[in-house]
């Protein structure tokens, strides 16, 4: 696994592939006037047993052989741990991270893939340097990696949802300004608080408490979502020493307009649809909420990340 460490290179086009429990999303990026844009995105519903067939069809239909692929995992397929960062060379951090989280895992350390990225220095509040450790099960990842290799697809990175969403916003945001991303899907939601290219806080909205599918009572649920966002803002300010966001970027395939009105009224901040982000190449193509994470993976190269 290679998470999005903050070093910069020349932007490079590719495609993002999100692996979610019962679906996959695919998004392509291309360079337009020196800037990466999303040229196409799509989603299919499929079980684990159907994925091999679906990937084979995509490889053939979209000419994916030899293309650069950025896999991104959905939040239920990995764990995040914040631990103290050791004073070791960067090339040794991953090995040390494995031992730091070893006793926190339900499974054996030999059954997982581990990577890490820095926690923001200005959020430490006098604590020693910290790092965020990402843990994903090998038995979940290996079949997909092997399948893509069989089709001669070049896997450049394996990312997580929080960093894929970061890729959508970070290039055009002031380094000193915090923003909130709210992604709402049938399988649950996610609140991510960002500043510049760094993730400060992430909070899951579990499906058993927040259902966003057909028939959802958004007027009953909206205030509860606002409360979770406000709690996140309060933690960001009181524990991490950061100013709360004045803008929330929302992506939802259900009741987005109603949610924007509810959240604006409850929180008193600007609410923008993710569709307002300048990431499209073809403005006639509407990116669905299910596709935003794959788009963020496809745009990894706009930050110069390998």
C-alpha positions in Angstrom: 0.0 0.0 0.0 1.2 3.5 -0.8 -0.7 6.3 0.8 -0.4 9.9 -0.4 2.7 11.2 1.2 3.2 15.0 0.7 5.9 15.1 -1.9 5.4 16.6 -5.3 6.2 15.6 -8.9 4.9 16.5 -12.4 1.2 15.8 -12.7 0.4 12.5 -14.4 -2.9 11.2 -15.8 -4.3 7.8 -14.9 -7.5 6.2 -13.7 -8.9 5.7 -10.2 -10.6 2.5 -9.1 -12.7 2.5 -5.9 -13.4 -0.9 -4.3 -16.5 -0.7 -2.1 -18.5 -3.5 -0.5 -21.1 -4.0 -3.2 -19.9 -1.8 -6.1 -16.9 -0.5 -8.0 -16.4 3.0 -9.3 -14.0 4.0 -12.2 -12.8 7.5 -13.1 -10.4 8.7 -15.7 -8.2 11.8 -15.7 -6.6 13.6 -18.6 -4.4 16.6 -18.9 -6.2 19.7 -20.2 -4.0 22.8 -20.6 -1.5 21.4 -18.2 -4.2 20.6 -15.5 -5.7 17.2 -14.8 -9.4 16.9 -15.3 -11.9 14.1 -14.9 -12.9 12.9 -18.4 -15.2 10.1 -17.5 -16.6 8.3 -14.5 -19.0 5.4 -13.9 -20.2 3.0 -11.2 -21.4 -0.6 -11.3 -23.1 -2.6 -8.6 -21.4 -5.9 -8.2 -20.6 -8.5 -5.5 -17.1 -9.8 -4.8 -17.7 -12.8 -7.0 -18.6 -10.6 -9.9 -15.6 -8.3 -9.8 -13.2 -10.4 -11.9 -15.7 -10.4 -14.8 -16.4 -6.7 -14.4 -12.7 -5.7 -14.4 -12.1 -7.9 -17.4 -14.9 -6.1 -19.2 -13.6 -2.7 -18.2 -10.0 -3.5 -19.3 -11.3 -4.5 -22.7 -13.9 -1.7 -23.1 -11.6 1.2 -21.9 -8.2 -0.1 -22.9 -6.8 -0.2 -19.4 -3.8 -2.4 -20.2 -0.5 -0.6 -19.3 -2.4 2.4 -17.9 -1.6 3.9 -14.5 -4.1 2.8 -11.9 -4.8 4.3 -8.4 -6.8 1.9 -6.3 -8.7 3.5 -3.4 -10.3 1.6 -0.6 -13.7 2.4 1.0 -13.6 3.2 4.8 -15.0 -0.2 5.9 -12.0 -2.0 4.4 -9.2 -0.4 6.5 -8.5 0.9 10.0 -6.7 4.2 11.0 -4.6 4.5 14.2 -2.9 7.6 15.5 0.4 6.8 17.2 3.5 8.7 18.3 6.0 9.1 15.4 9.4 7.6 16.1 12.6 9.4 15.5 13.8 7.1 12.7 14.7 7.6 9.0 11.6 7.8 6.7 12.4 4.5 5.1 12.0 2.8 8.5 8.7 4.4 9.5 6.5 1.7 7.9 8.3 -1.1 9.8 8.1 0.7 13.1 4.4 1.5 12.4 3.7 -2.2 12.1 5.0 -2.8 15.6 3.3 0.2 17.1 -0.2 -1.1 16.1 0.5 -4.8 16.4 -1.3 -5.1 19.7 -4.2 -3.0 18.6 -5.3 -5.4 15.9 -7.9 -8.1 16.0 -6.0 -10.2 13.4 -2.4 -11.1 13.2 0.1 -8.4 12.0 1.2 -10.9 9.3 -2.3 -10.8 7.8 -2.3 -7.1 7.1 -0.7 -4.4 5.0 0.5 -1.3 6.9 1.5 2.2 5.8 1.5 5.6 7.4 1.5 9.3 6.9 2.3 12.3 9.1 -0.3 13.9 11.4 -0.2 17.8 11.0 2.4 19.4 13.2 0.2 22.4 14.0 -2.4 20.2 15.5 -0.1 18.6 18.1 -0.8 21.1 20.9 2.5 20.3 22.6 2.4 16.6 22.0 5.3 14.7 20.4 5.1 14.2 16.6 2.3 11.8 15.6 1.6 9.7 12.5 -1.6 8.1 11.1 -1.2 4.4 10.5 -3.3 2.7 7.8 -4.0 -1.0 8.2 -5.8 -3.2 5.5 -6.2 -6.9 5.3 -4.1 -8.8 2.8 -6.8 -11.2 2.0 -9.0 -8.3 0.8 -6.3 -6.6 -1.2 -4.4 -9.4 -2.8 -7.2 -10.7 -5.1 -7.7 -7.3 -6.7 -4.0 -6.6 -7.1 -3.5 -10.0 -8.7 -6.4 -9.6 -11.0 -5.2 -6.2 -12.2 -1.7 -7.6 -12.7 -3.1 -10.4 -14.8 -4.6 -7.8 -17.1 -1.3 -5.9 -17.4 -2.7 -2.9 -15.5 0.0 -0.8 -13.8 -0.9 -0.2 -10.1 0.8 3.0 -9.1 -0.8 3.5 -5.6 -3.3 2.1 -3.2 -5.0 4.9 -1.3 -7.7 5.5 1.3 -10.9 7.5 0.9 -9.8 10.4 3.1 -6.8 11.1 0.9 -8.7 10.6 -2.3 -11.2 13.3 -1.2 -8.2 15.5 -0.2 -7.0 15.2 -3.8 -10.2 16.8 -5.0 -9.8 20.0 -2.9 -6.2 20.5 -1.9 -4.6 22.0 -5.1 -6.9 25.1 -5.1 -7.3 25.7 -1.3 -5.3 28.2 0.7 -2.9 26.4 3.0 -4.3 28.2 6.0 -8.0 27.5 5.4 -9.8 24.5 6.8 -12.6 22.8 4.8 -15.1 20.1 5.5 -16.0 17.3 3.0 -19.3 15.5 3.7 -19.8 12.4 1.6 -23.2 10.6 1.9 -23.8 7.2 0.4 -26.2 4.4 0.9 -23.6 2.4 2.8 -22.9 5.3 5.2 -21.3 8.7 5.3 -17.9 10.3 6.0 -16.9 13.7 7.5 -13.4 14.7 6.6 -11.7 17.9 7.9 -8.8 19.2 5.8 -6.4 22.1 5.6 -4.2 22.4 2.6 -3.0 18.9 1.7 -3.4 17.4 5.2 -6.2 15.5 6.9 -6.9 16.7 10.4 -9.9 14.7 11.3 -12.2 12.0 9.9 -15.5 10.7 11.3 -17.7 7.9 10.0 -21.5 8.1 9.8 -22.4 4.5 10.2 -25.2 3.0 8.0 -27.2 1.7 11.0 -27.6 5.2 12.3 -27.6 7.2 9.0 -29.3 5.6 6.1 -29.1 7.7 2.9 -31.0 5.4 0.4 -34.4 5.6 -1.1 -37.1 6.5 1.4 -34.7 8.1 3.9 -36.3 10.8 6.0 -33.8 13.5 5.4 -35.7 16.1 7.4 -35.5 13.9 10.5 -31.9 12.9 9.8 -30.5 16.3 8.7 -30.2 17.8 12.2 -28.4 14.7 13.4 -25.9 15.0 10.6 -25.4 18.7 11.5 -24.8 17.7 15.1 -22.1 15.2 14.1 -20.5 17.9 12.0 -20.6 20.4 14.8 -19.0 17.9 17.2 -16.2 17.5 14.6 -15.8 21.2 14.4 -15.7 21.6 18.2 -13.0 18.9 18.4 -11.0 20.5 15.7 -11.0 23.8 17.5 -10.7 22.6 21.2 -8.3 19.7 20.8 -6.4 20.4 17.6 -6.2 24.2 17.8 -7.7 24.9 14.3 -10.3 27.3 13.2 -13.6 25.5 12.2 -14.3 25.4 8.4 -16.5 28.1 7.0 -17.4 25.9 3.9 -18.7 22.4 3.7 -18.4 20.5 0.4 -21.2 17.9 0.1 -21.7 15.0 -2.2 -24.9 13.0 -1.9 -27.0 11.2 -4.5 -30.1 11.6 -2.4 -31.7 14.9 -1.2 -28.6 17.0 -1.7 -30.5 20.3 -2.1 -32.6 19.6 1.0 -29.5 18.7 2.9 -27.7 21.9 1.9 -30.6 24.0 3.2 -30.8 22.1 6.5 -27.0 22.2 7.1 -26.8 25.9 6.2 -29.6 26.7 8.7 -28.2 24.5 11.5 -24.5 25.3 11.1 -24.5 28.8 9.6 -21.7 28.0 7.1 -21.5 28.0 3.3 -22.6 24.7 1.8 -21.3 23.8 -1.7 -22.0 20.8 -3.8 -19.0 18.7 -4.8 -20.2 19.2 -8.4 -19.1 22.9 -8.1 -15.4 21.7 -7.9 -13.4 22.5 -11.0 -12.5 18.9 -11.8 -14.6 18.1 -14.9 -13.3 18.0 -18.5 -16.8 17.4 -19.9 -19.2 19.7 -18.0 -22.2 17.8 -19.4 -21.1 14.7 -17.4 -22.6 14.6 -13.9 -20.4 12.9 -11.4 -22.4 11.0 -8.8 -21.6 10.8 -5.1 -20.6 7.2 -5.6 -17.9 8.3 -8.1 -16.3 11.2 -6.2 -13.8 8.9 -4.4 -12.7 7.3 -7.6 -12.3 10.8 -9.1 -10.1 11.8 -6.2 -7.9 8.7 -6.9 -7.7 9.5 -10.6 -6.6 13.1 -9.7 -3.8 12.0 -7.4 -1.4 13.1 -10.2 -2.6 16.7 -10.1 -0.8 17.1 -6.8 2.3 15.6 -8.3 1.9 12.4 -6.3 3.2 9.2 -7.8 
